[in-house]
């Protein structure tokens, strides 16, 4: 059985990390299967949104202890570039809105994997742990960027250097994630948001993702220029014309992703 299960539910691709005995820790097998699952979902034109979660009691515990990752030695950098980086870049760069349901602890690279999503929800019992410092490891999986951009330098540095757990409620208060919800409501809330995206204007949502990603590191003139280019693409789409008609006619729009 795959270590990253892919299921299509209408326009939503649901990917579930499937290494529950190890809290979905990232062995190279898990990363390989997750790479394949995300690539397949993103290449499928019928998919309009992606929902990522974990099986069992944990979301993702980072690298798997006693496994192939910790035996990598000097080859770890090359293997991260091969197995991990494509997943993170695909989630951030894909046209698909990515909803992440953090159903339990996220540690190490699991934090970066969670934060690669567009809308991140966490169960109230979940926690985020930058566990690298406990092991003597360096940061990875984009955490050195994601943390500072979302919660600021002071908090990011303290979390990274102390490796103290961050409860889901505090993560939401600080802006690390979108929302903290009760454990028994997480799956339904994540599905509600993913379904909303799947029924939404696929072209416009993809353009907004591209704009937000580009604006992270661009100066204002370049950002304004990019916005004009993206808006031009939106204005020639059928989705925007349908959205405008529906607004005038006071009805719900029916978007077709064209």
C-alpha positions in Angstrom: 0.0 0.0 0.0 1.2 3.5 -0.8 2.7 5.6 2.0 0.7 8.6 0.6 -2.9 7.7 -0.4 -4.5 9.6 -3.2 -8.3 9.7 -3.4 -10.4 11.8 -5.8 -13.7 13.1 -4.4 -15.3 15.1 -7.1 -13.0 18.1 -7.8 -11.0 17.5 -4.7 -7.9 15.4 -4.5 -7.4 14.1 -0.9 -3.9 13.0 -0.1 -3.3 11.2 3.2 0.1 10.5 4.7 0.0 6.8 5.5 2.7 5.9 7.9 0.6 6.1 11.1 2.7 3.8 13.2 5.5 6.4 12.9 3.2 9.4 13.1 3.6 9.7 9.4 7.3 10.4 9.6 9.0 11.2 6.4 11.0 8.2 5.3 12.3 8.3 1.7 9.4 5.9 0.8 6.9 8.4 2.2 8.5 11.3 0.4 8.6 9.3 -2.9 5.0 8.3 -2.7 4.0 11.9 -1.6 5.9 13.3 -4.5 4.1 10.9 -6.9 0.7 11.7 -5.4 1.0 15.4 -5.5 2.4 15.3 -9.1 -0.5 13.2 -10.2 -3.1 15.4 -8.5 -1.6 18.6 -9.9 -1.5 17.2 -13.4 -5.2 16.1 -13.4 -7.3 18.8 -15.0 -10.4 17.5 -13.3 -8.9 18.3 -9.9 -9.7 21.8 -8.6 -8.4 21.7 -5.0 -6.1 19.5 -2.9 -6.6 18.4 0.7 -3.6 17.1 2.6 -3.8 15.3 6.0 -2.3 12.5 8.0 -3.5 9.0 9.0 -3.9 8.1 12.6 -2.9 10.3 15.5 -0.2 12.5 13.9 0.1 14.7 10.9 3.8 14.3 10.3 6.7 13.7 12.7 9.5 14.9 10.4 12.3 12.5 9.5 11.8 8.9 10.6 14.2 7.8 13.4 16.1 4.7 12.7 15.2 4.9 9.0 16.9 5.7 5.7 16.8 9.5 6.3 19.1 9.4 9.3 21.5 7.0 7.6 22.1 9.5 4.7 25.1 11.3 6.1 26.7 13.6 3.6 24.2 12.7 0.9 21.2 14.2 2.8 21.3 17.5 0.9 21.2 15.8 -2.5 18.4 13.4 -1.4 16.4 16.3 0.0 16.6 18.1 -3.3 15.5 14.9 -5.0 12.7 13.7 -2.7 11.5 16.6 -0.5 12.0 19.9 -2.4 9.8 19.0 -5.4 6.8 18.4 -3.0 7.1 21.7 -1.3 7.7 23.6 -4.5 4.7 21.9 -6.1 2.3 22.7 -3.3 3.3 26.3 -3.3 3.5 26.7 -7.1 0.5 24.6 -8.1 -2.6 26.2 -9.6 -4.6 24.2 -7.0 -5.6 25.8 -3.7 -4.1 23.5 -1.0 -5.9 22.9 2.3 -3.9 21.2 5.0 -5.7 19.5 8.0 -3.1 19.1 10.7 -4.8 16.3 12.7 -2.0 15.8 15.2 1.6 16.7 16.0 3.7 18.3 13.3 7.4 18.2 14.0 10.6 19.0 12.1 10.0 18.8 8.3 6.4 18.1 9.1 6.0 21.7 10.1 7.3 22.9 6.7 5.1 20.4 4.9 2.0 21.8 6.7 3.0 25.4 6.1 3.4 24.8 2.4 -0.4 24.7 2.1 -2.5 27.8 1.4 -5.1 27.3 4.1 -3.8 25.4 7.2 -6.2 24.2 9.8 -5.2 22.4 13.0 -7.0 20.2 15.5 -7.0 21.8 18.9 -4.9 19.0 20.3 -2.2 19.4 17.6 1.1 21.2 18.2 4.0 22.4 16.0 7.5 21.5 17.1 10.7 22.7 15.3 12.5 19.7 16.7 15.7 20.3 14.8 17.6 21.9 17.6 16.9 18.9 19.9 18.7 16.7 17.5 21.6 19.0 16.5 20.1 19.4 13.0 19.7 22.4 10.9 16.3 23.7 9.7 14.8 22.3 6.5 11.6 21.9 4.5 11.2 25.6 4.1 10.8 26.3 7.8 13.5 29.0 7.9 11.4 31.0 5.4 7.8 30.0 6.3 8.2 30.8 10.1 9.8 34.2 9.7 7.3 35.3 7.1 4.3 34.3 9.0 5.0 35.0 12.7 8.0 37.4 12.6 11.7 37.2 13.4 11.5 37.1 17.2 9.0 34.3 17.5 10.6 32.3 14.7 14.1 32.5 16.1 12.9 31.5 19.6 10.9 28.5 18.3 13.7 27.4 16.1 16.4 27.7 18.8 14.4 26.4 21.8 12.4 23.7 20.0 9.5 24.3 22.4 6.1 23.0 21.2 3.7 25.5 19.9 0.0 24.6 20.7 -2.4 24.9 17.8 -4.4 27.7 19.5 -1.3 29.8 19.9 -0.3 29.0 16.3 -3.6 30.4 15.1 -3.3 33.5 17.4 0.2 34.2 16.0 -0.9 33.8 12.4 1.2 30.6 11.7 -2.0 28.9 10.6 -5.5 29.9 9.4 -7.6 28.4 12.1 -7.7 26.0 15.1 -10.8 23.9 15.4 -12.1 21.2 17.7 -10.6 17.8 16.9 -13.9 16.2 15.9 -14.7 19.1 13.6 -11.3 19.2 11.7 -12.2 16.8 8.9 -15.5 18.4 8.1 -14.1 22.0 8.2 -11.2 21.1 6.0 -13.6 19.3 3.5 -15.9 22.3 3.5 -13.1 24.7 2.5 -11.6 22.3 -0.1 -15.1 21.8 -1.6 -15.6 25.5 -1.8 -12.4 25.9 -3.7 -13.3 23.0 -6.0 -16.5 24.8 -6.9 -14.8 28.2 -7.2 -13.2 30.0 -10.1 -10.2 27.8 -10.8 -8.4 30.3 -13.0 -8.8 33.2 -10.6 -7.7 31.1 -7.6 -4.6 29.9 -9.4 -3.7 33.5 -10.4 -4.1 34.7 -6.8 -1.8 31.9 -5.7 0.8 33.0 -8.3 0.5 36.6 -7.2 0.9 36.0 -3.5 3.9 33.8 -4.2 5.6 36.3 -6.5 5.0 39.2 -4.2 6.8 37.6 -1.2 10.1 38.8 -2.5 9.3 41.4 -5.2 9.5 45.2 -4.9 6.3 47.2 -5.4 6.8 48.2 -9.1 7.3 44.5 -10.0 4.4 43.4 -7.9 2.1 46.0 -9.6 3.3 44.9 -13.0 2.7 41.2 -12.2 -0.8 42.1 -10.8 -1.7 43.8 -14.1 -0.5 40.7 -16.1 -2.5 38.3 -13.9 -5.6 40.5 -14.0 -5.5 40.5 -17.8 -5.5 36.7 -17.8 -8.5 36.8 -15.4 -10.5 39.2 -17.5 -10.3 37.0 -20.6 -11.5 34.0 -18.7 -15.0 32.6 -18.9 -15.1 32.2 -15.1 -14.8 36.0 -14.5 -17.5 36.7 -17.1 -19.8 34.1 -15.3 -18.9 35.7 -12.0 -19.9 39.1 -13.2 -23.1 37.9 -14.7 -24.1 36.1 -11.6 -23.4 39.2 -9.5 -25.6 41.3 -11.6 -28.3 38.6 -11.7 -28.1 38.1 -8.0 -27.5 34.3 -8.2 -24.7 31.9 -7.3 -22.1 31.6 -10.1 -21.4 28.3 -11.8 -17.6 28.2 -12.5 -16.2 25.8 -15.1 -12.4 26.5 -14.8 -12.2 28.2 -18.2 
